[in-house]
């Protein structure tokens, strides 16, 4: 154990058992790399920088966002840049981020984008959510549905994943924007939240804070740090997120109405310089994560295997690791992680993961492009 850990062991020996130095302890099952790989990794698109979001269109073609502000349409092996994007501000971790389709896309043609925007109050940028239609590789009818405010010159924690639930509500995340002292616990401020809106940007009347004075009425839950993974679980139909912790304490959370997820009042992580953030690991009225990582893996992208292409993995969670350059597969039993495995170990920083219409796993890799995992027959 290193000197830092000796110090924290003394400092926190009366604290809840959940605390540990992030660099010296793994919580839960140890991650393993299977000895035999029953799949091959195939390149779908190469030559990309940071493929942040991706979604398949009904015709089988693929849309991929580049963080630098480009939207790429891959169709029949040809890459085309889509025109007509909103003005994207590339600032630190922010840029052009997620992309998803409306559940009734084939009828209404709406696609949804999250991106960093300099529009509005203050210098810098903040996260925006917009929708548009794709016509001949050009976005038309662009509508900005939500713009976080005020802008900030900080480069951290824009979020921003999106998902629709079964009732047609759009959920999206915005990170704490590097201001954990003010944003996550204050419902009158954007940042450190999961939001819920109608598909046209209007606020649902049963959102939890619509009648609270000065509240941001789109907020659905708060006390988040920086969710960069969001799914609608295929079995429970709940919205799940994972989010970056500080040094240690990345989390998986099930999103609940009006729930407080504690950041930064409670956390299993510490500051990057080794100092404590808080000695609180739990507190009444604050949610505990379904799972947390020590050490941090820097999770990005989130998917669940629900088809029959990988029968032995059905129901497992997939999470990209930016820090350790692999795709993590988690096996759950009664909502408890019982097994961790590395897929594509060392392949590169995994920015995103989705399940394609063919049931295959598609992953976006920083500095490379899009790959897919094809089972060996």
N, C-alpha and C positions, 0 to 999 in steps of 0.2 A: 504493500500500500504506500502511495507517495505521501509527501509532506502535507499537501493540501488535504488529502483524505484523512490523515491523522488529525489535522486541525478540526475538520468538520465532524469527525467521529467524536471528539471531545466536546465540541460545541453543541452537538445535536443528540447526545446520548439519551437525553430525556424526551426527545421529539418522537413523533409517531414512527413506527418501524419502517414505513414506506420510504423514508429518506435514505439516499446513498449518494456517494460521489459519482457523478454521471460517467466519469471515465473509468471507473473501477468495478462497476457492478451491472449485471444484467438482470432485469426483473422478468419473472415468468420463465417459460421454457427457453433454453438456449437455441439460437438459430442454427440450423444445419444446412449443409450443401449436399443434396442427394448424390450418391456415388455414381449412379447411372442417370443420364439425361435422356428421357423418353421423348424428346422433341428436338427439332432443328430450328434455328433462328434464321429467318429470311428477311432480306431488305425489301421494303416496299417503296420508300422514298429515301434518297440520300441527299447530301449537300444542304442540310438545313442547320441553322444555328441554335435556336431555342424553340422547338415545336411545342408550344404551351398548351394548346387545345386542339382537339380533333373530333370530327363527327362524320359519319357516313350519311350520304344522301340516299333516297329511295332507289335511285338507279345504280347504286353500288359504288359510285364515285366518292371521293374523300375530300373533305375540307380540313385544312390544317392552318392554325394561326402561328405566325412567327412573332415572337415577343417584340421584335424591332418594328412591327407595324405593318406586316404583310399577311394577306390571306391567300393561301395556295389551294388551288383546285386540281386534284389529281384525278384524271379521267382517262381510262384506256392507256395508262402508262405515260401520259403527257401532263406536265406541270404548267399551270396557267395562273398568273397573278390576277386576283379579283380586284376590280376597280370600285371606286365609290365608297371606300371605308370612311368612318368618322375620323376626325383629327386625333391621332394617338400621340400621347406624350410618353416618350421613353425616358424613365427616371428611376434609377436604381433597379429595384425588383419589378417595377411597373412597366407596362407596355400594352400590347395587344395580348389578351389572355384567353379566357375560355370561349367556347362556342358550343351551342346546343341547338336542337330543333324543337319547335313546338310539337306537342304530342299529336296534333292534327296537321302536321306540316303538309301532308299530301293534299289537304283541302285548302289550307290558308296560306302556305308558303312562307310563314314567319320563321326566321332564324334569329338567335339571340347571341349577343357579343358582350363580353366584359372587357374593359380597357381602362388605362390611366388617361384622364382628361384634365387639361388645364383650364377648362371652362369654369366660370363661376368665381366665387369669393376667394381672395388670397393668392399668394404666389405658390408656384409648384403645381402639384396635381393631386387628384384623388380618383377613386374608382367610380366608373360610370357603367350603367347597364343600358343597352340599346337593342332594338330589334329592326330588322330590315328584310327585304325579299331579294332573292338571287335571280337575276335575269340576264342571260347571256354573259355570264362571268362579271356582272356588275351588280352592286348592291343598290337597291332602289327603295324609296319610301322610308328612309331611315327615321326612327323615332327614339329619342333618348327617354328612357323610362324612369331612371333614377340616377342621380348624381350626388355622391357624398360631398359634404362640405364641413369646414372650409378646406381649401387646398392646403397642402403641406409641402415643404421643400425636402422633407425626409424621404429617403429612398426605400424604406422598409415596409413590408407587410400590407400589400394591397389586397390580399385575398387571391383570387376571387373566382371560386367555382360556382356553378349553377346546376339546378336540377328542378324538374317539374314533379309534383306529386300526382296521385291518382285523381284528385279533385281539380286539377288544372292550375294550382297555385305555383308560382315561380319562387323558388328559394335561391338566395345567393349569399355569399360571404364577403365581408370586407374586414381585413386584418386591422390590428390596433394602430397601424401607420407609425410604429415606433414610439408611440406616446402611451405607454402602459399606465402612467400615473393618472391620466385624465379620461381616456376614451373608453376602455372596456366596461367599466362599472357605472358609467353615466349614460342613461338612456336618452338624455337630451343631446348627446353628441354621436356623430357617426364614428365607426371604427370599433373593431373588436366585437362584431355582432354577426348574427345570421338574420337575414331579412326575408319577409314573405310579402309578395305583391300579386295582384292579378296579372294575367298575361299582357294586358294593355298598360300596366304601370299603376293602375289605381290601387288604393289601399283596401284590403279586406276589412269589413266592418267588425269582424270578430278578432282582429289582431289584438294582442294583449295590452298594448299601451295606447290605443286610440283615444282613450278618455283621460290620459295622464297629461297634466299641464307641461308644456314645453317638450314633450317626448317626441322622438323621431318615430312616427307612427308605423313605419314599415318594419320596425324591429320585431323579430319573433323570439330571439333568445340573445343573451349577452354574456359578457365575461369570457369571451374567446380571445385567443392570441392571434393566430394567422391560419385560418382553415384553407388548405390547398387541396383538399379532397372532399368530394360530396357525392353521395349516392342515394337513390331510393332503393332500400333493401328489397329484393324480390320476394322474400317470404313475409316479413313483418310489415312491409309497405311503410316503414318509417324512414325519415331522412337521417342519414348518418354522415358525420364529418370526421375527418382527422385533421389535426392542426399541429403546427410547429410549436414545440416548447422552446425554452431558452437553451441552456446547456443541460440536456436531459429533460425528460418530461414531455416529449411528443405524446399526443393523446388521440384516442378514438372516442367520440361522443355520439350518443343518440340525441338528436335535437328534440327538445320538448318546449312547448309553448310557455313563454315567460320565464324559462329556467335561466339560472345564473351559473355559469361554468367556472367561475371563481378567479379567473386571471385578472390581476396578479396577486390577489389576496391569498389564494392557495395555489400551490404548484409543487410538482415533484422535481422540478429543475432548479438550477442555480444560475447565476450570472456567468457570462462567458469568461470573465476574469477570475472565476472561482469563488467570488463572494456570494453570500446568501441573498436571495430576494425576499424570502419570508420563511419563518419556521413553521408555518401552518400548512399541513397537507390536507386537512379537511376542515369544514366549518358548517354549522347548521344553516340550511337554506341554500347551500351551494352543491352542485352536482359533482359526483365522482366520475372519472372517466371509465368507460367500459374496459379500456386497456391503456397502458402508457409504456413508453420505451425509455429505458436507461441502458446504454447511452442513446442519445438521439440518433435517428436515422435520416432526419430531414425529409419527411414524407411529402410526396407530390403525386397527384393522380390516385384514383380509387375506383375499384371495380369489384363485382362479385361474379363468381362463376356459377351459372344456373342452367346451362345447357348440358348436352351429352357429348360434346367434343372431347372433353377431358373428364371422363366419368369418375375417376378416383379423386378428382379435385372439386367435385360439385359442392357448392355452398361455401367454398373457401373465399377469403378476401384477398385482393391483390393491391399492393401499395408500392409505388415507386420510391426508391431511396436515392436522393440527390447526393447525400454525403458518402455513401459506401458503394454506389454504382452497381446496384442490383435491383431486381424485382422481388419484393418480399411477399410470400404466400402464407396467410394465417389460417389455421384450422380452428374453428370454434366449436364448443360444446356447451349448450345452455348459456350462450353469450359470454363464455370464458375462453380465452385463447389457450389452447392445449398443445399447439404445435406451430413452429415457425420454420420456414424453408426459404432458401435462396434460389431464385431462378435467374438465369442469365448473369451469373456472378461475374463482375468485372466488365460487363458490356459497356458501361458508361452511365452518366447521370440520367436516371430515369425520371423524366419530367411529367409524363402522363401515361395512363393505361386505360384502355377501353376494350369492350368485347364487340367484335364486328358482327355484321349480319350473318356471316358464315360461322359464327360461334367461336372464331379464333381470337386469341389474345393479341392485341396490337399495342405497342409501347412506343412512346416518343422519347428519343435520346438526344440530350444536349450535344451540339457539335457534330451530329450525325444525321439523324432523320427518323423515319418510322420503320420499325421491324415488327414481325409477327412470329409467334411461336406455333409451329406446325408439328402435331404429334407424329411420331414415327409409327408406321403401320406394321 
